[in-house]
Amino acid sequence: MSDTPPDRLSANPDSPYYNAEALERGVGIRFKGVEKTNVDEYCVSEGWVRVTAGKTVDRKGNAMTIKLQGEVVPYFRDAEAASE
């Protein structure tokens, strides 16, 4: 696997953009220059993230998400730890 995270990644196993290998390495997200820890899905090329909306869930038990537009910078946390 390369040192650049995928353009689009989802934490939901039912999504076609789910990638277990990338998630095991630990993907960090900077959104508009701020570190986000509640990102459910992101897309760098389209410039958006989906973040969970508190503890609310839909009728199927999935977390409710909000789509936010802006600059998305993903990185692998293991690569960051190795550089320190």
N, C-alpha and C positions, 0 to 999 in steps of 0.2 A: 504494500500500500504506500502511496506517495505521502509526502509531508504536507500536502495541501488538502484541507477538508473538501468534501463534495460541494458542488454548487447548491444543491438542495438536499436537505436531510430532515427526517421526521423521527420522533421518538416513539411513535405509534406503530406497533408491529403489523397492523392491518394496512398501513399505507404503502403504496408502491415505492416511496422514497425512503423507506426504512433500511438502514444499513447497520447490522449488528457489529461488524468489525470496527467501523468508525466510532460507534457509541462506546465500545469497550475501551478504546484509546482515550476517551474523554474529550468531547468537543466543547470548547468555551465560545461564547458569543459576546462580541462588543456591538451594541446597537446604539448608534448616534454617539459613540465615544464612551458609553456607560456599560459596565459589565452586567449582563443579565443572567440570572440563574433559573428563571422560570420559563425558558423558551421550549415550546413543544415542537415547532417546525420552523425552518427558515429557508429563504431563497435569496442568494446573493445577487444573481443577475436581474431579478425583478425588484429587489430592494425592499423586502418585507420579512417580518417575523410573526409568528403566532405565539402569544404568551397566555398562560393559564390565568383565568379570572378568579382568583381566590380559591375557595373550596367548593364552588358551585359545580354541579354536574348536570348533564342532560338526562333525559328519561332512560337512556341506555346505560347510564353510569359512567360515561366519558366526561372528562374535564371540559368545562366550557372555556373557549379560547377567544381572544381578541386579536385581530390582524392589525399590525402597526406598520406604517411605511417609513423608510429611512435607510441610512447607510448601515449595512450589515457586514461585520468582519468576523468570520469564524477562524478558530485556531485550535490545534490539538494541545491539550494540557500537558501530555507527556513530553512533547517537544519543548514546551516552555520550561518544565522542570529540569530537563536535561541541559538547557542552556545556562542555568543558574549556577 
